[in-house]
């Protein structure tokens, strides 16, 4: 594992630890034989398997034999532009091997015997995992602060999702709030392949500190927990969208912008561009998905016996949104629009408990199940270590920052 501490404000990095971690699964990839010829073909836009095999000189007759084998048919038919096929021919120009990649970490190798019977092996490359630390201070928004701290858009979204149950990023964020995190990046052949997971993180928000630790128990289940073993996940998301601004809050005495009279506003309005995905805030069953003159395209989800959530003014429903369907937290149920009685594109979101409307921004959200007690001893030791690592890096960050400010 490679651990790198990033000081983005000062363009410095400190390497802390470096063991290698690249593993390739055993395969039957053969060594090139003397006299053999390799032909490499890259799939172009509009190509199909037949054209690729014809262009290589292998011909379509051998292709038909290969795809008659179900083990070969499924992976080889996942053809896409830019994909590379390598054909190996013996000294008599007879096709002996075909190799092709499905992704940077997954490829396949086909071997044909003397009777032209084929077998296929899957070759999996395990990326080298680099664990990095960074810290940021919010002056304008989480996205700008995350970008300044060297985080990708995907990693910033992971951070927002992780703390989204505890922090409303539209209302709770204050200038000077800070975050620090240990996170993983996957590398292949020395180049970054993609982002990994957040290992541990702290968020300092308006005088309070929220810490999250990623933990995998002995059964293989992975989740995020606070240092005391409570799940970071709640039964409900604080907000049903990732990108928005609050245009109207819960207000029983609001003056309606269209009707021009006092009409209780029983939810929260999230302004966003038309087409912005809307997520179910919790697991439940769709009990309404229709059009009304007031709410436009509206969805109502029943969560257990006593909680309902309502999502209104959608431009359209998602493919999952049908009355009677079970829905999972975070699943997209529709898209922002301006249908019904509105003045602009937004989502109107309501949270009802036993038929009583609650303020979605402040209602206390039920939590998910805590870590099972049988894993607590192991978790406590692991959590203490991770919290200690965050503290060490925080202190080192402060030291480097002070040195650079002198």
SELODO-664119 format. One line per 10 residues: for each residue y, z, x of C-alpha. Coordinates in nm, 2 decimals. Layout:
N
Y:Z:X | ...
This chain:
406
0.00:0.00:0.00 | 0.34:-0.10:0.14 | 0.62:0.14:0.04 | 0.98:0.02:0.09 | 1.29:0.22:0.00 | 1.58:-0.01:-0.11 | 1.94:0.09:-0.06 | 2.09:-0.20:-0.26 | 2.45:-0.08:-0.22 | 2.42:-0.10:0.16
2.18:-0.39:0.19 | 1.93:-0.18:0.39 | 1.56:-0.12:0.36 | 1.34:0.14:0.52 | 0.97:0.08:0.56 | 0.78:0.40:0.51 | 0.41:0.31:0.51 | 0.20:-0.01:0.56 | -0.17:-0.04:0.51 | -0.31:-0.39:0.41
-0.45:-0.45:0.07 | -0.57:-0.81:0.03 | -0.92:-0.86:-0.11 | -1.10:-1.18:-0.20 | -1.41:-1.16:-0.41 | -1.73:-1.30:-0.26 | -1.79:-1.66:-0.36 | -2.02:-1.95:-0.27 | -1.73:-2.16:-0.13 | -1.90:-2.37:0.14
-1.78:-2.47:0.48 | -1.69:-2.84:0.51 | -1.98:-3.05:0.63 | -1.94:-3.30:0.92 | -1.85:-3.65:0.78 | -1.73:-3.51:0.45 | -1.40:-3.63:0.31 | -1.16:-3.43:0.10 | -0.93:-3.58:-0.16 | -0.66:-3.37:-0.31
-0.51:-3.46:-0.65 | -0.21:-3.29:-0.82 | -0.20:-3.31:-1.20 | 0.11:-3.51:-1.32 | 0.28:-3.49:-1.66 | 0.07:-3.69:-1.90 | -0.25:-3.67:-1.69 | -0.58:-3.57:-1.84 | -0.91:-3.48:-1.66 | -1.03:-3.84:-1.68
-0.73:-3.98:-1.50 | -0.75:-3.71:-1.23 | -1.12:-3.78:-1.17 | -1.07:-4.16:-1.17 | -0.78:-4.13:-0.93 | -0.98:-3.92:-0.69 | -1.26:-4.17:-0.68 | -1.51:-3.93:-0.84 | -1.52:-4.13:-1.17 | -1.56:-4.01:-1.53
-1.94:-4.02:-1.54 | -1.96:-3.71:-1.32 | -1.69:-3.55:-1.52 | -1.89:-3.59:-1.84 | -2.19:-3.42:-1.67 | -1.97:-3.13:-1.56 | -1.81:-3.06:-1.90 | -2.16:-3.07:-2.06 | -2.20:-2.73:-1.89 | -2.02:-2.47:-2.11
-1.95:-2.24:-1.80 | -1.76:-2.53:-1.64 | -1.61:-2.69:-1.95 | -1.39:-2.39:-2.05 | -1.20:-2.33:-1.72 | -1.18:-2.70:-1.61 | -1.02:-2.81:-1.94 | -0.72:-2.58:-1.88 | -0.53:-2.86:-1.71 | -0.15:-2.84:-1.65
0.11:-3.03:-1.45 | 0.13:-2.91:-1.09 | -0.24:-2.80:-1.08 | -0.43:-2.90:-0.77 | -0.79:-3.04:-0.77 | -0.97:-3.09:-0.44 | -1.27:-3.32:-0.44 | -1.52:-3.32:-0.15 | -1.74:-3.62:-0.09 | -2.03:-3.65:0.15
-2.08:-3.94:0.41 | -2.22:-4.16:0.13 | -1.91:-4.10:-0.09 | -2.11:-3.88:-0.33 | -1.91:-3.60:-0.49 | -2.05:-3.26:-0.37 | -1.78:-3.01:-0.46 | -1.47:-2.97:-0.68 | -1.21:-2.69:-0.64 | -0.92:-2.62:-0.87
-0.68:-2.34:-0.93 | -0.60:-2.18:-1.27 | -0.33:-1.95:-1.13 | -0.21:-1.83:-0.78 | -0.48:-1.56:-0.79 | -0.76:-1.74:-0.98 | -0.94:-2.05:-0.87 | -1.28:-2.21:-0.93 | -1.53:-2.38:-0.70 | -1.80:-2.62:-0.83
-2.10:-2.73:-0.62 | -2.32:-3.02:-0.71 | -2.68:-3.03:-0.57 | -2.89:-3.33:-0.48 | -2.98:-3.39:-0.85 | -2.61:-3.37:-0.94 | -2.67:-3.04:-1.12 | -2.36:-2.82:-1.10 | -2.28:-2.45:-1.06 | -1.94:-2.28:-1.07
-1.80:-1.98:-0.90 | -1.48:-1.79:-0.98 | -1.26:-1.70:-0.68 | -1.03:-1.41:-0.74 | -0.76:-1.31:-0.49 | -0.62:-0.95:-0.53 | -0.25:-0.94:-0.44 | -0.11:-0.70:-0.18 | 0.08:-0.43:-0.37 | 0.41:-0.32:-0.23
0.55:0.00:-0.37 | 0.93:0.02:-0.36 | 1.20:0.28:-0.44 | 1.55:0.21:-0.56 | 1.83:0.39:-0.73 | 2.12:0.28:-0.94 | 2.44:0.41:-1.10 | 2.56:0.27:-1.43 | 2.92:0.17:-1.44 | 2.90:-0.10:-1.72
2.55:-0.16:-1.84 | 2.19:-0.09:-1.75 | 2.13:-0.46:-1.68 | 2.42:-0.48:-1.44 | 2.32:-0.16:-1.26 | 1.96:-0.27:-1.24 | 2.06:-0.60:-1.10 | 2.28:-0.43:-0.84 | 1.99:-0.21:-0.75 | 1.77:-0.51:-0.67
1.56:-0.51:-0.99 | 1.44:-0.82:-1.16 | 1.52:-0.88:-1.53 | 1.16:-0.80:-1.61 | 1.16:-0.47:-1.42 | 1.49:-0.37:-1.59 | 1.32:-0.44:-1.93 | 1.02:-0.22:-1.82 | 1.26:0.06:-1.73 | 1.45:0.02:-2.07
1.12:0.02:-2.26 | 0.98:0.32:-2.07 | 1.29:0.54:-2.16 | 1.37:0.36:-2.49 | 1.19:0.64:-2.69 | 1.42:0.91:-2.55 | 1.75:0.72:-2.47 | 1.94:0.49:-2.71 | 2.08:0.24:-2.46 | 2.35:0.14:-2.70
2.49:0.48:-2.77 | 2.36:0.74:-2.52 | 2.45:0.56:-2.19 | 2.76:0.70:-2.01 | 2.94:0.58:-1.71 | 2.80:0.76:-1.41 | 2.44:0.78:-1.55 | 2.18:0.72:-1.28 | 1.82:0.61:-1.25 | 1.57:0.61:-0.97
1.22:0.47:-0.96 | 0.91:0.39:-0.76 | 0.78:0.05:-0.87 | 0.52:-0.20:-0.76 | 0.56:-0.57:-0.67 | 0.26:-0.80:-0.61 | 0.26:-1.02:-0.30 | 0.03:-1.31:-0.20 | 0.04:-1.47:0.14 | 0.36:-1.28:0.22
0.55:-1.40:-0.08 | 0.63:-1.21:-0.40 | 0.40:-1.32:-0.68 | 0.53:-1.10:-0.97 | 0.64:-0.76:-1.07 | 0.39:-0.48:-1.10 | 0.43:-0.15:-1.29 | 0.67:0.14:-1.26 | 0.49:0.42:-1.09 | 0.74:0.70:-1.15
1.10:0.71:-1.27 | 1.39:0.95:-1.34 | 1.68:0.88:-1.57 | 1.99:1.10:-1.55 | 2.17:1.06:-1.88 | 2.48:1.26:-1.98 | 2.38:1.57:-1.80 | 2.01:1.56:-1.89 | 1.71:1.44:-1.68 | 1.42:1.25:-1.82
1.12:1.19:-1.59 | 0.82:0.95:-1.65 | 0.50:0.93:-1.45 | 0.23:0.66:-1.48 | -0.11:0.82:-1.48 | -0.46:0.68:-1.51 | -0.73:0.92:-1.61 | -1.10:0.92:-1.51 | -1.19:0.71:-1.82 | -0.96:0.43:-1.70
-0.68:0.49:-1.96 | -0.33:0.44:-1.83 | -0.01:0.57:-1.99 | 0.32:0.73:-1.91 | 0.38:1.11:-1.93 | 0.65:1.36:-1.87 | 0.57:1.61:-1.59 | 0.45:1.86:-1.85 | 0.19:1.62:-1.98 | 0.36:1.50:-2.30
0.34:1.13:-2.37 | 0.66:0.93:-2.31 | 0.56:0.72:-2.60 | 0.68:0.83:-2.94 | 0.53:0.73:-3.28 | 0.85:0.52:-3.33 | 1.08:0.32:-3.11 | 1.44:0.44:-3.11 | 1.56:0.09:-3.16 | 1.38:-0.22:-3.29
1.54:-0.47:-3.06 | 1.59:-0.51:-2.68 | 1.93:-0.69:-2.68 | 2.20:-0.59:-2.93 | 2.52:-0.39:-2.99 | 2.56:-0.15:-3.28 | 2.81:-0.31:-3.53 | 2.78:-0.04:-3.80 | 2.63:0.30:-3.79 | 2.47:0.52:-4.06
2.75:0.63:-4.28 | 2.73:0.75:-4.64 | 3.10:0.69:-4.69 | 3.14:0.34:-4.54 | 3.36:0.08:-4.70 | 3.15:-0.23:-4.76 | 3.29:-0.53:-4.57 | 3.19:-0.78:-4.84 | 3.23:-0.57:-5.16 | 3.55:-0.40:-5.03
3.45:-0.06:-5.19 | 3.28:0.26:-5.07 | 2.91:0.19:-5.05 | 2.68:0.42:-4.85 | 2.55:0.26:-4.54 | 2.19:0.39:-4.53 | 2.09:0.24:-4.19 | 2.22:0.10:-3.86 | 2.34:-0.25:-3.81 | 2.24:-0.42:-3.47
2.45:-0.73:-3.40 | 2.27:-0.99:-3.20 | 2.24:-1.37:-3.17 | 2.04:-1.55:-3.44 | 1.68:-1.57:-3.33 | 1.67:-1.25:-3.13 | 1.32:-1.10:-3.18 | 1.29:-0.79:-3.40 | 1.01:-0.54:-3.33 | 0.82:-0.31:-3.56
0.94:0.04:-3.46 | 0.60:0.19:-3.52 | 0.24:0.13:-3.63 | 0.20:0.07:-4.00 | 0.13:-0.16:-4.29 | 0.36:-0.43:-4.42 | 0.43:-0.35:-4.79 | 0.72:-0.59:-4.85 | 0.81:-0.93:-4.69 | 1.03:-1.14:-4.92
1.39:-1.26:-4.99 | 1.65:-1.06:-5.19 | 2.01:-1.15:-5.27 | 2.13:-0.83:-5.09 | 1.90:-0.80:-4.79 | 1.81:-1.16:-4.74 | 1.47:-1.19:-4.56 | 1.36:-0.83:-4.56 | 1.05:-0.65:-4.43 | 0.94:-0.29:-4.53
0.67:-0.12:-4.33 | 0.48:0.19:-4.44 | 0.40:0.44:-4.16 | 0.14:0.69:-4.27 | 0.22:0.88:-4.59 | 0.58:0.97:-4.56 | 0.78:0.73:-4.34 | 0.90:0.38:-4.42 | 1.12:0.15:-4.21 | 1.32:-0.15:-4.34
1.44:-0.46:-4.15 | 1.69:-0.69:-4.33 | 1.89:-1.02:-4.30 | 1.62:-1.19:-4.08 | 1.66:-1.56:-4.02 | 1.28:-1.59:-4.05 | 0.96:-1.39:-4.04 | 0.71:-1.40:-3.76 | 0.35:-1.53:-3.81 | 0.23:-1.17:-3.83
0.45:-1.08:-4.12 | 0.25:-1.09:-4.44 | 0.22:-0.82:-4.71 | -0.09:-0.61:-4.64 | -0.11:-0.69:-4.27 | -0.14:-0.40:-4.02 | 0.13:-0.41:-3.75 | 0.15:-0.25:-3.41 | 0.45:-0.08:-3.25 | 0.65:-0.34:-3.06
0.50:-0.64:-3.24 | 0.75:-0.90:-3.34 | 0.79:-0.91:-3.72 | 1.09:-1.14:-3.74 | 1.41:-1.28:-3.59 | 1.78:-1.19:-3.63 | 1.97:-1.39:-3.89 | 2.25:-1.38:-4.15 | 2.06:-1.41:-4.48 | 2.16:-1.21:-4.78
2.50:-1.03:-4.83 | 2.64:-1.03:-4.48 | 2.94:-1.14:-4.28 | 2.75:-1.23:-3.96 | 2.42:-1.23:-3.78 | 2.27:-0.89:-3.74 | 1.97:-0.67:-3.82 | 2.01:-0.39:-4.08 | 1.75:-0.12:-4.00 | 1.66:0.18:-4.22
1.45:0.49:-4.16 | 1.32:0.68:-4.46 | 1.13:1.01:-4.46 | 0.98:1.11:-4.80 | 1.21:0.86:-4.96 | 1.53:1.01:-4.80 | 1.73:0.79:-4.57 | 1.78:0.93:-4.22 | 2.01:0.82:-3.94 | 1.79:0.59:-3.72
2.00:0.68:-3.42 | 1.96:1.06:-3.44 | 1.64:1.12:-3.65 | 1.38:1.33:-3.45 | 1.09:1.09:-3.38 | 0.73:1.21:-3.39 | 0.56:1.21:-3.05 | 0.23:1.05:-2.96 | -0.07:1.26:-2.85 | -0.02:1.45:-2.52
-0.25:1.42:-2.22 | -0.60:1.56:-2.31 | -0.64:1.90:-2.16 | -0.95:1.80:-1.96 | -0.73:1.59:-1.74 | -0.44:1.84:-1.70 | -0.54:1.99:-1.36 | -0.57:1.65:-1.20 | -0.25:1.53:-1.36 | -0.05:1.83:-1.26
-0.14:1.78:-0.90 | -0.06:1.41:-0.92 | 0.26:1.47:-1.11 | 0.38:1.72:-0.86 | 0.32:1.47:-0.58 | 0.51:1.19:-0.76 | 0.80:1.41:-0.85 | 0.82:1.52:-0.49 | 0.82:1.16:-0.37 | 1.11:1.07:-0.60
1.30:1.38:-0.47 | 1.24:1.28:-0.11 | 1.36:0.93:-0.16 | 1.66:1.05:-0.37 | 1.77:1.27:-0.08 | 1.71:0.99:0.18 | 1.92:0.76:-0.04 | 2.20:1.02:-0.06 | 2.19:1.06:0.33 | 2.21:0.68:0.39
2.49:0.65:0.13 | 2.69:0.92:0.30 | 2.64:0.77:0.64 | 2.76:0.43:0.52 | 3.06:0.58:0.35 | 3.20:0.74:0.67
